[in-house]
Amino acid sequence: VSTIQFSQIVVPDGMIELGIGQPDRSTFPIAAVRAAAAAAFDVHGEYLQYGAEYGDGHHRLALADFLTRTYGFRVDPELLYSTNGNSQAIDQISGIFAKPGDTIIVEDPTYFIARQIFADRGLQVVDAQMDSDGIDIDALGAQLAALRSAGTPARFIYTIPTFHNPTGRTLPVGRRQQLVELAAQYECLIVADEVYHLLHTGESRSVPPPMSAWVDSGYVLSLGTFSKIFSPGLRLGWVHAASPLLEQLVGSGLIVSAGGLNPVVSTLMTPMLHDGTVEDNITSLRREYANRIDVMHEALHQYVGDLMTWTKPTGGYFFWLTLPPGVDGLHLRRVAEQHGVGLRHGALFRVKALAGPDAVRLSFAHYQAADLIEGCRRLGSALGEAIHL
Ligand SMILES: Cc1ncc(COP(=O)(O)O)c(C=O)c1O
């Protein structure tokens, strides 16, 4: 039997895998991409050459205009570096701004694959405490001080400030400001993974500014990606940061040898940034995800509402649910699989076990309403069984 795969995740027939943090195919703007390809790939074919190190100039100009419109403040095209998405950016930053053995700080819990990237790069990861408003700034200050006096200063803080993965929490504007002040005080960079920032379901006014608003401090690298607002197969994103930081990324052997990371794909995206296709797509995703959140919130109430607790998300991809005392998330995951529903258990996102009750993460991005409801029903049966085992 061939083991060749045609996509990253293959879900067994009949299974509803609410653990998957990927968009579903129904949201992909396929017709727009096909039309843009015909228009974008002109006969001069410059996009087939090694590209400019910071990324294609036309693309950076279009991206800066797009970000200026959607973020609501001016983004300078000179301060954008075009990447293969946030995973690649996190990996490259981990190699350039830290050396193996150096210490960095992450939120507890955090995106589990970022933990893997930091481990690949040989970094020592210290967990920062969170509360319902995201990273706890006082505790972080004490940690930064302790690390500095121990001779192991933190090189950077990796944070997912808006619609955090896995908790869905958003750092308020005041804490963002304090975070930047701490970074300056301890000369520690902030690597802000802003992957879900534009995926809010309410008014944009209700979302604090992205960390991108603080790049002038010289301490912030804001990582953006088209993966969740358009399609992950593009492998296209950007870093917004002050010039001295970008110069280090672009001066790396990787870029000196390869040139820009994505001449073809960025050429494809440029007309769709100009003509509003990307913004229209974001508008339609917001509507779709707002509806899925409502559906899932209702279904969870119906099937697990007296046993689990959660905060209804206002954006991003995830519900983070606290389990009844004594129920282990990994155990529930195994039981749930037998009931035909997948989830991600809390321990995946953290190093040390939670002191209190465990938690699990469910995504509403990969399935449409009917499957979300059925998945929650199965979860309810699984939870009933897990409690009694
Ligand atoms: C917090 C976070 N960062 C990065 C990524 C991956 O982003 P990209 O596709 O741009 O590499 C994800 C995707 O799940 C994510 O949740």
Ligand as a Chemical Component Dictionary entry (heavy atoms), coordinates in Angstrom:
data_LIG
# 
_chem_comp.id                   LIG 
_chem_comp.type                 NON-POLYMER 
_chem_comp.pdbx_formal_charge   0 
_chem_comp.three_letter_code    LIG 
# 
loop_
_chem_comp_atom.comp_id 
_chem_comp_atom.atom_id 
_chem_comp_atom.alt_atom_id 
_chem_comp_atom.type_symbol 
_chem_comp_atom.charge 
_chem_comp_atom.model_Cartn_x 
_chem_comp_atom.model_Cartn_y 
_chem_comp_atom.model_Cartn_z 
_chem_comp_atom.pdbx_ordinal 
LIG C1 C1 C 0 -0.422 30.386 16.710 1  
LIG C2 C2 C 0 -0.121 29.879 15.347 2  
LIG N1 N1 N 0 1.003  30.264 14.729 3  
LIG C3 C3 C 0 1.314  29.834 13.500 4  
LIG C4 C4 C 0 0.502  28.964 12.819 5  
LIG C5 C5 C 0 0.924  28.504 11.464 6  
LIG O1 O1 O 0 0.975  29.606 10.622 7  
LIG P1 P1 P 0 1.536  29.531 9.126  8  
LIG O2 O2 O 0 0.592  28.689 8.346  9  
LIG O3 O3 O 0 1.563  30.937 8.694  10 
LIG O4 O4 O 0 2.897  28.920 9.192  11 
LIG C6 C6 C 0 -0.685 28.539 13.417 12 
LIG C7 C7 C 0 -1.563 27.589 12.714 13 
LIG O5 O5 O 0 -2.273 26.809 13.288 14 
LIG C8 C8 C 0 -1.004 29.014 14.708 15 
LIG O6 O6 O 0 -2.113 28.645 15.332 16 
# 
loop_
_chem_comp_bond.comp_id 
_chem_comp_bond.atom_id_1 
_chem_comp_bond.atom_id_2 
_chem_comp_bond.value_order 
_chem_comp_bond.pdbx_ordinal 
LIG C1 C2 SING 1  
LIG C2 N1 SING 2  
LIG C2 C8 DOUB 3  
LIG N1 C3 DOUB 4  
LIG C3 C4 SING 5  
LIG C4 C5 SING 6  
LIG C4 C6 DOUB 7  
LIG C5 O1 SING 8  
LIG O1 P1 SING 9  
LIG P1 O2 DOUB 10 
LIG P1 O3 SING 11 
LIG P1 O4 SING 12 
LIG C6 C7 SING 13 
LIG C6 C8 SING 14 
LIG C7 O5 DOUB 15 
LIG C8 O6 SING 16 
# 
